[in-house]
Amino acid sequence: MTVPRFAHVDDTTALRASLGLLLPDLDFVSAHPNVEDLLAKRPAADVVVLDLHLATAGQPEAAQGPVAIRALVAAGYRVCVYTQEQRRFVLAACLAAGATGVVSKTETLEATAAAFRAVADGELVVPPAVAGLLEVLVRRGSLTVLSPRQRQVLAARARGLTFAEMSRTMFLAESTLRGYWIDLSRIVEEYLQETSAGDIERALGLSPGDLLDP
């Protein structure tokens, strides 16, 4: 079984130096202050763990956000955003740019490691707030290729339910539910990579001047 390799991009020196030590069961092969440095060195990594906010006084021209994600995906890396950002449309834009996962820096180390492994396995990892956006897109007919069971699983994930909790209420094995989620992940990932954040806003009625524009 191939062990996935991770590279880390973060402008915070202490976090670059410590993440691999805090997650010793994961194989971190390199750490970089910006995406440009990673792309110049091209580490042999399967997943790039990426901080969103990289432009600072010390590196004002550093690529960040969806621009950085697209550059990494174009270079052949799978991307997991690791961030304190909580705005759900920003996070949805990251998924639309090609990120496979979004993980909050407030998660426990155990949950973080599990999420990074899931991304390495190709599973879409999204916080409940963003899963809720996907659920709304399904209800509004913008994402129409899901089966009834996949919609049920998405709704449960949008409410933050674990696979164990879902298993008890749906009377299905956790492995079966994870299978539904992996199939759903592939569908949603393809949809988001073809959909801009603006398209998502329009589908929700939230674009500037639209009905739900506050």
Secondary structure, DSSP 8 states (H G I E B T S, - for coil): ----EEEEE-S-HHHHHHHHHHSTTSEEEEEESSHHHHHHH----SEEEE-S----SSSTT---HHHHHHHHHHTT-EEEEEES---HHHHHHHHHTT-SEEEETTS-HHHHHHHHHHHHTT--B--HHHHHHHHHHHHTTSS----HHHHHHHHHHHTT--HHHHHHHHT--HHHHHHHHHHHHHHHHHHHHT--HHHHHHHHT-STTSTT--
